């Protein structure tokens, strides 16, 4: 979006055209003669309907470049932050600043691009957010010069470089591996960094451990891991920072947030627990070691990303994990009210031998099934052809993990005892 397009979208004619055609097919709107910039807004606002409903409701102006990385309303609301003053170093579309403004008396948000800053101010005004101040500045320069103190500093670095997606923090903009040193303990005692869901959950304590205590939060929405949130809190011992005093990396607590519709579930795993689970379980188990296991639990993507599946299995007491990114097997029917696990009754367990499996499935009349892969090398489409599965769905599930396929039936979990406490 350029300045001329923004100025046009501010006009009464443009706003009336958007309001009149909201919900219509953008392609048909274009064929009817509506300007391209209006059609683009219709497309983006429709995508905001569920992801950012406040922006949809107030017919905000949506720059496409900012929309792609913006947090959803679901993930933003799951963050339990509150206080007097918050600083958002990466304004963009402004959805993080918007939700911070509901829990803080004052929010300052920084945007380097002058046009994006103007759009953010316009949208905040439409939504009645009068406690957000948009500063047009480079975030790194702003941090260098600022003397105020904030309860929390939030950053969602841009994860594109030269048109390509990146996930290492040092490749993002701004580079929070450098900027954190200038923030923690000086302008705020708490820094929150939103990272790619592909980022290694063990890296934050190595990178930021010398600044204080570090925890991570893996967030999933409807089974898809959306982000890894890094939380750094300055801790002082006397006049020294904890990490500087001891010259060590403080271990991270791993938090998991699972969101399904309007349900939000939070789990927490201490550093001691994750280390103990890592020592207790092998990376892989053999077929012989899985004999006698009648129940299969499918971990949510946030558990897999945070590498805490082994912790859940250890809490259950009689379970094994097929691999670091695999499934949990249990001898007894699990009792849990968690939405972080899906429970299946194992009907049959078969080694991955396509010809034999196809014959076995045909003999048992199975040609419709849902195929789920966890740490399995074969592509789903190829696996479906190899097994003669003609349709997706039905009551049968084929869960592929390691070198084994499990024919299973989905079972409700009994809400009597939680394995996630």
C-alpha positions in Angstrom: 0.0 0.0 0.0 1.3 3.5 -0.9 0.4 6.9 0.5 -2.0 7.7 -2.4 -4.0 4.5 -1.8 -4.1 5.2 2.0 -5.4 8.7 1.3 -8.1 7.3 -1.0 -9.2 4.7 1.6 -9.8 7.6 4.0 -12.4 9.2 1.8 -16.1 8.8 2.4 -16.6 7.2 -1.1 -14.0 4.5 -0.4 -15.4 3.7 3.1 -19.0 3.5 1.7 -17.8 1.2 -1.1 -16.1 -1.1 1.4 -19.1 -1.1 3.7 -21.5 -1.8 0.8 -19.5 -4.7 -0.6 -18.2 -6.3 2.6 -18.6 -10.1 2.4 -18.7 -10.2 -1.4 -16.3 -12.1 -3.6 -13.3 -9.6 -4.3 -12.9 -11.0 -7.8 -16.5 -10.3 -8.7 -16.2 -6.9 -7.1 -13.2 -6.2 -9.4 -15.1 -7.3 -12.4 -17.9 -5.0 -11.5 -15.5 -2.0 -11.7 -14.5 -1.4 -8.1 -10.9 -0.1 -7.8 -8.2 -2.7 -7.0 -7.3 -1.1 -3.7 -11.0 -1.6 -2.5 -11.0 -5.2 -3.7 -7.8 -5.9 -1.7 -9.4 -4.4 1.4 -12.5 -6.6 0.9 -10.2 -9.7 0.7 -8.2 -8.8 3.8 -11.1 -7.7 5.9 -12.8 -11.0 5.2 -9.7 -12.7 6.5 -9.9 -10.5 9.6 -13.4 -11.7 10.3 -12.2 -14.5 12.5 -8.5 -13.7 13.0 -8.9 -10.0 14.0 -12.7 -9.4 14.5 -12.2 -5.9 16.0 -10.5 -4.8 12.7 -13.3 -6.3 10.7 -16.0 -4.7 12.8 -14.6 -1.2 12.5 -13.6 -1.5 8.8 -10.0 -0.8 9.6 -7.5 -0.2 6.8 -5.4 -3.4 6.4 -1.9 -3.3 4.8 -1.3 -6.7 3.4 2.4 -6.8 4.3 1.5 -6.4 8.0 -1.5 -8.7 8.0 0.6 -11.9 7.3 2.6 -11.8 10.5 0.0 -10.3 12.8 -1.0 -12.2 15.9 -4.5 -13.6 15.9 -7.0 -12.4 18.5 -6.9 -15.9 20.1 -3.2 -16.0 20.6 -3.0 -12.3 21.8 -5.8 -12.8 24.4 -4.0 -15.9 25.8 -1.1 -13.7 27.0 -1.5 -13.0 30.7 0.1 -9.6 30.9 -1.1 -6.5 32.8 0.3 -3.4 34.4 0.6 0.4 34.0 3.0 0.8 31.0 3.9 -1.5 28.1 6.2 -0.9 25.2 5.6 -2.7 21.9 8.7 -2.4 19.7 7.1 -3.9 16.6 3.8 -2.2 15.8 3.0 -3.4 12.3 -0.7 -3.8 12.0 -1.0 -3.1 15.8 -2.9 -6.1 17.0 -0.5 -6.8 19.9 -0.6 -3.1 21.0 -4.4 -3.3 20.8 -4.6 -6.2 23.2 -2.0 -4.8 25.5 -4.0 -1.6 25.7 -6.9 -3.6 27.3 -4.6 -4.7 30.2 -2.3 -1.7 30.6 -3.0 1.9 31.4 -0.7 3.2 28.6 0.9 1.5 25.6 3.7 2.9 23.5 4.2 1.1 20.2 7.1 1.8 17.7 6.9 1.6 13.9 9.7 2.5 11.6 7.6 2.9 8.5 5.9 6.3 8.5 2.9 5.1 6.4 2.3 2.0 8.6 2.5 4.3 11.6 -0.2 6.6 10.1 -2.4 3.5 9.3 -2.0 2.2 12.9 -3.0 5.6 14.4 -6.0 5.7 12.1 -7.1 2.2 13.1 -6.6 2.8 16.8 -8.8 5.9 16.5 -11.5 3.9 14.7 -11.5 1.3 17.5 -11.5 3.9 20.3 -8.1 3.1 21.7 -7.0 6.4 23.2 -4.3 4.9 25.5 -2.0 3.8 22.6 0.8 6.1 21.5 2.4 5.3 18.1 6.0 6.5 17.8 7.5 6.7 14.3 11.1 5.5 14.9 13.6 2.7 14.4 13.1 0.4 17.4 16.8 -0.1 18.0 17.5 3.7 18.1 14.4 4.2 20.2 15.7 1.7 22.8 19.1 3.5 22.8 17.6 6.9 23.6 14.6 6.1 25.9 14.9 6.8 29.6 11.4 5.7 30.7 10.7 2.4 32.5 8.0 0.0 31.4 6.4 -2.9 33.2 7.0 -5.1 30.1 8.5 -4.7 26.6 7.0 -6.8 23.8 8.6 -7.6 20.4 7.4 -9.6 17.4 10.4 -9.3 15.0 9.7 -9.4 11.3 10.5 -12.9 10.0 11.2 -12.1 6.4 14.6 -11.2 4.9 15.0 -10.4 1.3 11.6 -11.9 0.5 12.3 -15.2 2.3 11.0 -16.5 5.6 13.5 -16.8 8.4 13.2 -18.2 11.9 16.5 -17.6 13.7 16.2 -14.6 16.0 19.5 -13.0 14.7 18.0 -13.1 11.1 14.8 -11.3 12.1 14.3 -7.5 12.3 15.0 -6.2 14.8 17.7 -8.6 16.0 16.5 -9.3 19.6 19.6 -11.2 20.5 21.4 -7.9 20.5 18.6 -5.6 21.6 17.7 -7.7 24.7 20.9 -6.6 26.4 19.8 -3.0 26.2 16.3 -3.7 27.5 16.4 -6.2 30.3 17.3 -4.6 33.6 17.4 -1.1 32.1 14.1 0.1 30.6 12.2 -3.0 31.8 12.6 -6.0 34.0 10.6 -8.1 31.6 11.0 -8.7 27.9 8.6 -10.8 25.8 9.7 -12.0 22.4 7.4 -13.7 19.9 9.4 -16.2 17.8 8.6 -18.6 14.9 7.0 -21.9 15.9 10.0 -23.5 14.2 12.5 -22.0 16.6 14.3 -24.5 18.9 12.7 -24.4 22.3 16.0 -25.1 24.0 17.8 -22.1 22.4 16.2 -19.2 24.5 17.9 -20.2 27.8 21.3 -20.5 25.9 20.9 -17.1 24.3 19.2 -15.1 27.1 20.0 -17.1 30.2 22.7 -14.6 31.4 20.0 -11.8 31.6 17.8 -13.5 34.1 15.2 -16.3 34.3 13.9 -17.5 30.9 10.7 -19.4 30.2 9.0 -20.3 26.9 5.4 -20.7 25.8 4.4 -22.8 22.8 1.0 -21.7 21.6 -1.2 -23.8 19.3 -4.6 -23.0 17.8 -6.8 -25.9 16.7 -3.9 -28.3 16.5 -1.5 -26.0 14.7 1.5 -24.5 16.5 1.4 -20.8 15.8 4.2 -19.3 17.9 6.9 -19.7 20.5 6.8 -16.9 23.1 10.1 -16.2 25.0 9.7 -14.6 28.4 12.9 -13.1 30.0 12.7 -11.6 33.5 15.6 -9.8 35.1 16.7 -11.2 38.4 19.1 -9.4 40.7 21.2 -10.9 43.5 22.6 -7.9 45.4 23.7 -5.5 42.7 24.5 -8.2 40.1 22.3 -9.8 37.5 21.8 -13.5 38.2 23.5 -14.7 35.0 26.4 -12.3 35.4 26.9 -13.3 39.0 27.2 -17.0 38.3 28.3 -17.0 34.7 25.7 -19.6 33.8 22.5 -20.1 31.7 19.4 -20.2 33.9 17.2 -23.1 32.8 13.9 -22.4 31.2 10.4 -23.4 32.3 8.4 -24.7 29.3 4.8 -23.6 29.2 2.2 -24.8 26.7 -1.0 -23.1 25.7 -3.5 -25.1 23.7 -6.4 -23.2 22.1 -9.5 -25.0 20.6 -12.3 -22.6 19.8 -13.1 -20.7 22.9 -11.2 -23.2 25.2 -7.8 -22.2 26.4 -5.7 -24.7 28.4 -2.3 -23.9 29.9 0.3 -26.5 31.0 3.6 -25.9 32.6 6.8 -28.1 32.9 9.7 -27.2 35.1 13.3 -27.4 33.9 13.9 -30.2 36.4 10.9 -32.1 35.0 12.0 -31.8 31.3 15.6 -32.8 32.2 14.3 -35.9 34.2 12.0 -36.9 31.4 14.8 -36.6 28.9 17.0 -38.9 30.9 14.2 -41.4 31.7 13.1 -42.0 28.1 15.0 -43.1 25.0 14.5 -41.3 21.8 13.0 -44.4 20.1 11.4 -47.6 21.3 11.3 -50.9 19.5 8.3 -53.0 18.5 9.0 -55.4 21.3 8.9 -52.6 23.9 5.5 -51.5 22.7 3.9 -55.0 23.2 0.8 -54.9 25.5 0.0 -51.2 25.0 -3.6 -50.8 24.1 -4.1 -47.1 24.1 -2.6 -44.4 21.9 -2.5 -40.7 22.8 -1.8 -38.1 20.1 0.0 -35.0 21.6 -1.1 -31.6 20.5 1.4 -29.7 18.2 2.4 -27.4 21.1 3.5 -30.3 23.2 5.6 -31.7 20.3 7.1 -28.2 19.6 8.0 -27.7 23.3 9.4 -31.2 23.6 7.3 -32.0 26.6 5.6 -35.1 25.3 8.0 -37.2 27.4 6.9 -35.2 30.5 3.3 -36.1 29.9 4.1 -39.8 29.5 6.2 -39.7 32.7 3.3 -38.2 34.6 1.0 -41.0 33.4 3.4 -43.6 34.9 2.8 -46.5 32.6 3.4 -45.0 29.2 6.1 -44.9 26.5 6.9 -42.4 23.7 7.5 -43.8 20.3 9.9 -40.9 19.4 10.5 -37.3 20.3 7.9 -36.2 17.7 5.8 -39.4 17.9 2.9 -40.6 20.0 2.3 -41.8 23.5 1.4 -45.5 24.2 -0.3 -46.6 27.4 -1.3 -49.9 28.9 -4.3 -48.5 30.7 -7.1 -46.2 29.6 -5.9 -42.7 30.3 -7.9 -40.5 32.6 -7.6 -36.9 31.7 -9.7 -33.8 31.0 -7.0 -32.2 28.8 -7.5 -31.0 25.3 -3.8 -31.3 24.7 -4.1 -35.1 23.9 -6.4 -37.1 21.7 -7.1 -40.6 22.9 -7.4 -43.7 20.7 -8.1 -47.4 21.4 -5.6 -49.5 19.4 -7.4 -52.1 17.3 -4.3 -53.4 15.5 -0.6 -52.6 15.2 1.2 -53.4 12.0 4.7 -53.0 10.8 5.0 -50.8 7.7 4.8 -53.4 4.9 2.5 -51.7 2.3 1.5 -54.8 0.3 0.7 -56.9 3.4 -1.2 -54.0 5.0 -3.2 -53.3 1.9 -4.4 -56.9 1.9 -5.1 -56.9 5.6 -7.1 -53.7 5.4 -9.1 -55.0 2.4 -9.8 -58.3 4.2 -11.2 -56.3 7.1 -13.2 -54.0 4.9 -11.3 -50.8 5.6 -11.2 -48.5 2.6 -12.2 -45.3 4.4 -10.0 -43.9 7.1 -8.3 -40.8 8.5 -4.5 -41.0 8.2 -2.4 -39.2 10.8 1.4 -39.0 10.6 3.8 -38.4 13.5 7.5 -38.8 12.8 6.8 -41.0 9.8 8.9 -40.8 6.6 6.3 -41.6 3.9 4.1 -38.8 2.4 0.4 -39.0 3.4 -0.9 -39.1 -0.2 1.5 -42.0 -1.1 0.6 -43.8 2.1 -3.1 -43.6 1.2 -2.4 -45.0 -2.3 -0.2 -47.8 -0.9 -2.9 -48.9 1.6 -5.8 -48.6 -0.8 -7.6 -46.0 1.3 -10.1 -44.4 -1.1 -11.8 -41.9 1.1 -10.8 -39.7 4.1 -12.9 -39.9 7.2 -15.1 -42.5 8.7 -14.6 -44.1 12.1 -11.3 -45.6 11.4 -7.9 -43.9 12.1 -4.6 -45.0 10.7 -1.8 -43.4 12.8 1.7 -43.8 11.4 4.6 -43.3 13.8 8.2 -44.5 13.4 8.0 -47.7 11.4 4.6 -48.8 12.7 1.0 -48.2 11.7 -1.8 -48.3 14.3 -5.4 -48.9 13.3 -7.3 -47.2 16.0 -10.6 -45.8 17.1 -11.0 -42.3 18.7 -12.2 -42.4 22.3 -13.3 -39.7 24.7 -11.1 -39.1 27.6 -12.5 -39.6 31.1 -12.4 -36.3 33.1 -11.5 -37.8 36.4 -7.8 -37.3 36.7 -5.6 -34.9 34.8 -2.2 -35.9 33.6 -1.3 -32.3 32.9 -1.4 -30.9 36.5 
